[in-house]
Amino acid sequence: MRNGHRLGRRFGWLWGAYGTSALGTWLAFGAFPLIAIRVLHAGPAEVAALSSVAAAVGAAVAVPLGPWVEFRRKRPVLIGMDLVRFAALLTIPAAVALGVLTFVQLLLVSVVVAAADISFRAASGAYLKTLLPPEDLLVANARFESTTWTTTIIGPPLGGAAIGLLGPVATVVADAVSYLLSALGIRATGGKEPRPERRETAHMRAGDLLDGWRYILADATLRPLFFNTALFNGLVMATQPLMAVLMLGPLGFAPWQYGLAFAAPAIGGLLGSRLARPLVTRFGQHRVLVAAGALRAIWPVGLAFLGPGTGGLLLVMGIELGLIFCCGVFNPVCTTYRLERTATERVTRTLTAWSVTTKATTALLTAAWGVLGGLLGPRTAIGLAGVLLLATPLLLPRRAAAPLAEPEPAGSHT
């Protein structure tokens, strides 16, 4: 990489904006359920709806935004999505202060934030591809990945302390402010962004909503990776509620032990993301993608053998460390591979389709595994998910893809 892997001032602002909003998100982790319970005295069904229903509806709302965002400059869209999340989140403390907060408002804010999250991620991938040359994409994505795991490590403990001292509403305010700071950081990137090609028709057609899925399914290398990531993420996330039931119930772990079991291994993601580029340099992108994708699938089945006490705690931490380390290597390589395989004029629609499918699959599998956990017991359901995960490497791309031919940008687009 040129200049000691320095990616320039503009990327520095974008990276700083990402880190700020990611930290804000983790500071407010769990704040909405606590507000629902403490302020609105909500029951279990309502609390569950905040995550499941809001995520599903938010994903549905984001579907038409993909084609809309595709044909607009991405930097203003990124700023706009940050400001939408900032404004939506601020309505919560305002309503609490006035004593008028309702569950419907809490749910609507969750939907707005979920939809804006998907649109932001899709637009940011397209923006990054215009900001940096192809050879710098892996370094950039590895830095984003390391930032994700760093904020995962430090955010929840700080947020928990803030909730204990000031209450959950304070962390929502912090999250809102982080989006405002992110918007200011993205604005500071400056520079000129290429104008996307204009649409052939003035109005969006119903068929445009499916363009992202059509593009993915038509590509022989994106298609298996798409199914692999959706299934892997869905099965891993589906076992999280069952792990909470098992560890905090029959196995008798204290809440702080449960939190430690999943927070401390996040250091593996930080280490894995730092190794992603050196591994690709030595072994090649496709080999690292397949190897890391296969290795991450072997860990979760071990959770079915979890026992009580210190040994059980160490087993969970060891499994999670191995899993997260492999994910830390895989994620930036996969993200870079996906960007390289997607034509610039299709990136936003493709990433939107990818995110919507992943979130919908996770919601569906989480619900299904909740039923299985009730019928078979949490340990058996966790073991079943682990066995199915062992088959997910079969969906990884079997051969390296040929370079994608990108059209030359028109000289008049500035």
VEXLUM-841383 format. One record per residue (C-alpha): x, y, z; residue in one letter. Coordinates in steps of 0.02 Angstrom, whole numbers, m for minus. Layout:
N
GUZA       xx       yy       zz   rest
GUZA        X        Y        Z      A
...
END
This chain:
414
GUZA       xx       yy       zz   rest
GUZA        0        0        0      M
GUZA       60      172      m41      R
GUZA      125      294       89      N
GUZA      127      169      232      G
GUZA      m56      123      207      H
GUZA     m112      303      225      R
GUZA     m279      318      140      L
GUZA     m291      506      142      G
GUZA     m380      643      238      R
GUZA     m550      608      161      R
GUZA     m548      427      216      F
GUZA     m486      482      387      G
GUZA     m643      588      411      W
GUZA     m754      445      351      L
GUZA     m667      322      467      W
GUZA     m684      441      614      G
GUZA     m869      465      576      A
GUZA     m894      277      571      Y
GUZA     m805      251      736      G
GUZA     m904      389      821      T
GUZA    m1074      321      769      S
GUZA    m1022      141      807      A
GUZA     m971      191      983      L
GUZA    m1135      283     1008      G
GUZA    m1232      129      952      T
GUZA    m1143       17     1076      W
GUZA    m1161      144     1216      L
GUZA    m1350      135     1192      A
GUZA    m1351      m55     1173      F
GUZA    m1506     m121     1264      G
GUZA    m1572       54     1302      A
GUZA    m1737       36     1208      F
GUZA    m1792     m124     1300      P
GUZA    m1746      m43     1466      L
GUZA    m1847      113     1424      I
GUZA    m1994        3     1373      A
GUZA    m1985      m92     1537      I
GUZA    m1947       51     1657      R
GUZA    m2044      194     1580      V
GUZA    m2186      106     1489      L
GUZA    m2196      m52     1598      H
GUZA    m2198     m158     1440      A
GUZA    m2213     m346     1445      G
GUZA    m2103     m480     1364      P
GUZA    m2203     m482     1200      A
GUZA    m2186     m294     1177      E
GUZA    m2000     m297     1218      V
GUZA    m1972     m437     1092      A
GUZA    m2066     m337      960      A
GUZA    m1945     m193      977      L
GUZA    m1806     m297      901      S
GUZA    m1895     m422      790      S
GUZA    m2039     m322      718      V
GUZA    m1940     m160      706      A
GUZA    m1798     m246      614      A
GUZA    m1915     m333      493      A
GUZA    m2018     m178      454      V
GUZA    m1861      m71      443      G
GUZA    m1789     m193      315      A
GUZA    m1950     m184      214      A
GUZA    m1947        6      217      V
GUZA    m1766        5      157      A
GUZA    m1806      m97        0      V
GUZA    m1870       49     m106      P
GUZA    m1733      162      m39      L
GUZA    m1598       58     m126      G
GUZA    m1646      105     m306      P
GUZA    m1680      283     m251      W
GUZA    m1509      305     m170      V
GUZA    m1419      220     m316      E
GUZA    m1444      367     m433      F
GUZA    m1394      503     m310      R
GUZA    m1228      562     m244      R
GUZA    m1190      458      m91      K
GUZA    m1111      586       26      R
GUZA    m1271      690       44      P
GUZA    m1368      528       70      V
GUZA    m1248      475      209      L
GUZA    m1265      643      294      I
GUZA    m1454      637      274      G
GUZA    m1469      462      351      M
GUZA    m1362      516      498      D
GUZA    m1473      668      526      L
GUZA    m1631      562      511      V
GUZA    m1566      446      648      R
GUZA    m1512      596      753      F
GUZA    m1684      676      743      A
GUZA    m1780      514      769      A
GUZA    m1682      465      924      L
GUZA    m1699      638     1002      L
GUZA    m1888      619     1002      T
GUZA    m1869      486     1138      I
GUZA    m1791      595     1275      P
GUZA    m1905      738     1224      A
GUZA    m2059      628     1245      A
GUZA    m1995      558     1410      V
GUZA    m1965      734     1476      A
GUZA    m2142      784     1428      L
GUZA    m2218      624     1496      G
GUZA    m2296      577     1328      V
GUZA    m2189      430     1271      L
GUZA    m2287      283     1202      T
GUZA    m2238      109     1145      F
GUZA    m2295      151      968      V
GUZA    m2171      296      962      Q
GUZA    m2031      184     1026      L
GUZA    m2073       56      893      L
GUZA    m2082      187      753      L
GUZA    m1914      260      802      V
GUZA    m1840       84      798      S
GUZA    m1910       58      622      V
GUZA    m1842      225      560      V
GUZA    m1670      191      633      V
GUZA    m1666       13      561      A
GUZA    m1713       74      386      A
GUZA    m1587      217      394      A
GUZA    m1452       95      452      D
GUZA    m1476      m16      300      I
GUZA    m1479      131      178      S
GUZA    m1326      208      261      F
GUZA    m1226       47      248      R
GUZA    m1273       23       66      A
GUZA    m1230      203       20      A
GUZA    m1067      197      118      S
GUZA    m1007       46       19      G
GUZA    m1040      138     m144      A
GUZA     m958      296      m77      Y
GUZA     m804      202      m20      L
GUZA     m784      127     m193      K
GUZA     m779      302     m270      T
GUZA     m666      369     m132      L
GUZA     m524      243     m142      L
GUZA     m437      144     m280      P
GUZA     m473      m44     m283      P
GUZA     m306      m91     m206      E
GUZA     m347        8      m48      D
GUZA     m520      m65      m15      L
GUZA     m460     m211       91      L
GUZA     m356      m99      205      V
GUZA     m505       18      226      A
GUZA     m627     m124      263      N
GUZA     m505     m202      386      A
GUZA     m497      m35      478      R
GUZA     m686      m26      486      F
GUZA     m691     m204      551      E
GUZA     m561     m170      686      S
GUZA     m659      m16      738      T
GUZA     m818     m120      750      T
GUZA     m737     m242      871      W
GUZA     m650     m106      970      T
GUZA     m814      m15     1001      T
GUZA     m895     m183     1041      T
GUZA     m768     m208     1179      I
GUZA     m777      m35     1259      I
GUZA     m953       24     1217      G
GUZA    m1067      m92     1319      P
GUZA     m969      m75     1483      P
GUZA     m968      115     1467      L
GUZA    m1151      114     1417      G
GUZA    m1194        2     1564      G
GUZA    m1107      120     1684      A
GUZA    m1197      270     1606      A
GUZA    m1365      181     1621      I
GUZA    m1329      142     1803      G
GUZA    m1286      323     1842      L
GUZA    m1400      422     1726      L
GUZA    m1528      299     1658      G
GUZA    m1555      226     1484      P
GUZA    m1622      389     1409      V
GUZA    m1450      468     1431      A
GUZA    m1370      336     1319      T
GUZA    m1503      367     1186      V
GUZA    m1452      550     1188      V
GUZA    m1269      498     1171      A
GUZA    m1315      387     1023      D
GUZA    m1410      530      940      A
GUZA    m1264      649      963      V
GUZA    m1146      519      888      S
GUZA    m1248      523      726      Y
GUZA    m1239      713      722      L
GUZA    m1050      704      742      L
GUZA    m1043      570      608      S
GUZA    m1139      684      489      A
GUZA    m1017      825      523      L
GUZA     m870      708      494      G
GUZA     m938      647      327      I
GUZA     m971      827      275      R
GUZA     m789      866      316      A
GUZA     m729      735      191      T
GUZA     m760      864       54      G
GUZA     m701      832     m122      G
GUZA     m802      798     m279      K
GUZA     m904      641     m298      E
GUZA     m943      572     m472      P
GUZA    m1123      599     m523      R
GUZA    m1212      431     m546      P
GUZA    m1280      390     m717      E
GUZA    m1456      454     m742      R
GUZA    m1600      333     m749      R
GUZA    m1677      293     m916      E
GUZA    m1850      325     m844      T
GUZA    m1900      466     m730      A
GUZA    m2000      359     m610      H
GUZA    m1951      204     m515      M
GUZA    m2036       46     m577      R
GUZA    m2093      m99     m468      A
GUZA    m1963     m210     m549      G
GUZA    m1825      m94     m491      D
GUZA    m1852     m154     m313      L
GUZA    m1782     m325     m361      L
GUZA    m1630     m263     m458      D
GUZA    m1510     m298     m313      G
GUZA    m1567     m478     m295      W
GUZA    m1562     m505     m484      R
GUZA    m1383     m444     m491      Y
GUZA    m1327     m556     m347      I
GUZA    m1414     m712     m411      L
GUZA    m1346     m687     m587      A
GUZA    m1165     m684     m527      D
GUZA    m1088     m856     m506      A
GUZA     m974     m800     m364      T
GUZA    m1086     m677     m272      L
GUZA    m1232     m798     m268      R
GUZA    m1153     m933     m156      P
GUZA    m1072     m802      m45      L
GUZA    m1242     m717      m25      F
GUZA    m1326     m877       35      F
GUZA    m1176     m922      144      N
GUZA    m1174     m757      239      T
GUZA    m1363     m749      260      A
GUZA    m1373     m926      328      L
GUZA    m1217     m914      436      F
GUZA    m1266     m748      516      N
GUZA    m1445     m805      541      G
GUZA    m1399     m968      628      L
GUZA    m1268     m887      739      V
GUZA    m1386     m748      795      M
GUZA    m1532     m870      817      A
GUZA    m1439     m957      958      T
GUZA    m1403     m800     1059      Q
GUZA    m1569     m794     1153      P
GUZA    m1554     m981     1188      L
GUZA    m1378     m957     1257      M
GUZA    m1447     m825     1376      A
GUZA    m1584     m943     1433      V
GUZA    m1461    m1087     1457      L
GUZA    m1323     m990     1544      M
GUZA    m1430     m880     1655      L
GUZA    m1554    m1019     1694      G
GUZA    m1504    m1202     1717      P
GUZA    m1316    m1171     1718      L
GUZA    m1329    m1034     1848      G
GUZA    m1207     m905     1776      F
GUZA    m1219     m730     1846      A
GUZA    m1265     m588     1726      P
GUZA    m1088     m517     1736      W
GUZA    m1017     m687     1687      Q
GUZA    m1136     m696     1539      Y
GUZA    m1082     m523     1483      G
GUZA     m898     m564     1505      L
GUZA     m915     m725     1405      A
GUZA     m967     m629     1249      F
GUZA     m878     m461     1274      A
GUZA     m699     m518     1311      A
GUZA     m682     m629     1155      P
GUZA     m716     m477     1045      A
GUZA     m528     m449     1055      I
GUZA     m518     m592      929      G
GUZA     m611     m487      801      G
GUZA     m485     m347      824      L
GUZA     m339     m467      799      L
GUZA     m421     m553      650      G
GUZA     m456     m390      561      S
GUZA     m274     m337      581      R
GUZA     m217     m500      501      L
GUZA     m338     m496      354      A
GUZA     m228     m397      234      R
GUZA      m63     m487      273      P
GUZA     m150     m654      248      L
GUZA     m223     m599       81      V
GUZA      m54     m534       26      T
GUZA       27     m701       63      R
GUZA     m106     m827       15      F
GUZA     m224     m734     m101      G
GUZA     m399     m665      m78      Q
GUZA     m497     m820     m128      H
GUZA     m399     m940      m17      R
GUZA     m417     m829      136      V
GUZA     m603     m802      101      L
GUZA     m637     m989       90      V
GUZA     m522    m1039      234      A
GUZA     m587     m909      356      A
GUZA     m766     m941      301      G
GUZA     m746    m1127      332      A
GUZA     m652    m1110      497      L
GUZA     m782     m993      572      R
GUZA     m915    m1128      548      A
GUZA     m830    m1261      657      I
GUZA     m840    m1168      823      W
GUZA    m1025    m1147      870      P
GUZA    m1065    m1334      883      V
GUZA     m954    m1339     1038      G
GUZA    m1080    m1231     1132      L
GUZA    m1195    m1382     1145      A
GUZA    m1072    m1457     1269      F
GUZA    m1073    m1307     1386      L
GUZA    m1070    m1347     1572      G
GUZA    m1079    m1246     1733      P
GUZA     m940    m1164     1831      G
GUZA     m772    m1095     1780      T
GUZA     m742    m1231     1652      G
GUZA     m904    m1189     1563      G
GUZA     m864    m1004     1564      L
GUZA     m691    m1036     1490      L
GUZA     m767    m1150     1358      L
GUZA     m888    m1015     1300      V
GUZA     m751     m885     1296      M
GUZA     m634    m1000     1199      G
GUZA     m767    m1044     1070      I
GUZA     m820     m863     1050      E
GUZA     m638     m808     1035      L
GUZA     m607     m931      894      G
GUZA     m770     m888      807      L
GUZA     m746     m701      818      I
GUZA     m564     m711      764      F
GUZA     m613     m805      606      C
GUZA     m754     m681      575      C
GUZA     m630     m538      599      G
GUZA     m526     m608      457      V
GUZA     m674     m658      348      F
GUZA     m782     m501      358      N
GUZA     m664     m370      280      P
GUZA     m608     m494      147      V
GUZA     m789     m535      106      C
GUZA     m840     m352      103      T
GUZA     m696     m309      m13      T
GUZA     m731     m459     m125      Y
GUZA     m914     m407     m137      R
GUZA     m871     m227     m183      L
GUZA     m746     m285     m315      E
GUZA     m875     m403     m391      R
GUZA    m1012     m271     m399      T
GUZA    m1018     m140     m537      A
GUZA    m1009       37     m468      T
GUZA    m1180       83     m535      E
GUZA    m1257      m68     m444      R
GUZA    m1172      m60     m274      V
GUZA    m1311       24     m174      T
GUZA    m1450      m89     m238      R
GUZA    m1343     m243     m213      T
GUZA    m1290     m199      m35      L
GUZA    m1469     m153       10      T
GUZA    m1532     m322      m53      A
GUZA    m1391     m408       43      W
GUZA    m1430     m319      207      S
GUZA    m1618     m341      193      V
GUZA    m1599     m528      159      T
GUZA    m1477     m551      303      T
GUZA    m1590     m460      427      K
GUZA    m1746     m551      367      A
GUZA    m1659     m720      377      T
GUZA    m1596     m682      552      T
GUZA    m1770     m632      610      A
GUZA    m1848     m789      535      L
GUZA    m1717     m908      605      L
GUZA    m1721     m826      776      T
GUZA    m1908     m853      784      A
GUZA    m1891    m1033      723      A
GUZA    m1754    m1074      848      W
GUZA    m1858     m998      987      G
GUZA    m1992    m1127      946      V
GUZA    m1863    m1266      933      L
GUZA    m1789    m1215     1099      G
GUZA    m1960    m1231     1179      G
GUZA    m1990    m1402     1101      L
GUZA    m1818    m1482     1113      L
GUZA    m1734    m1379     1249      G
GUZA    m1604    m1241     1223      P
GUZA    m1453    m1356     1223      R
GUZA    m1521    m1469     1085      T
GUZA    m1576    m1321      980      A
GUZA    m1403    m1241      997      I
GUZA    m1322    m1405      946      G
GUZA    m1436    m1420      794      L
GUZA    m1387    m1245      738      A
GUZA    m1204    m1292      760      G
GUZA    m1224    m1447      652      V
GUZA    m1310    m1348      514      L
GUZA    m1172    m1218      520      L
GUZA    m1046    m1354      479      L
GUZA    m1127    m1366      307      A
GUZA    m1117    m1179      267      T
GUZA     m939    m1188      193      P
GUZA    m1016    m1286       49      L
GUZA    m1094    m1122       m7      L
GUZA     m930    m1028      m19      L
GUZA     m865     m984     m194      P
GUZA     m767    m1133     m259      R
GUZA     m650    m1039     m374      R
GUZA     m576     m866     m385      A
GUZA     m680     m746     m490      A
GUZA     m617     m661     m646      A
GUZA     m589     m473     m627      P
GUZA     m747     m371     m652      L
GUZA     m739     m254     m800      A
GUZA     m792      m80     m747      E
GUZA     m848       50     m875      P
GUZA     m739      203     m886      E
GUZA     m820      351     m798      P
GUZA     m877      491     m911      A
GUZA     m762      640     m905      G
GUZA     m906      763     m882      S
GUZA     m966      681     m720      H
GUZA     m895      782     m577      T
END
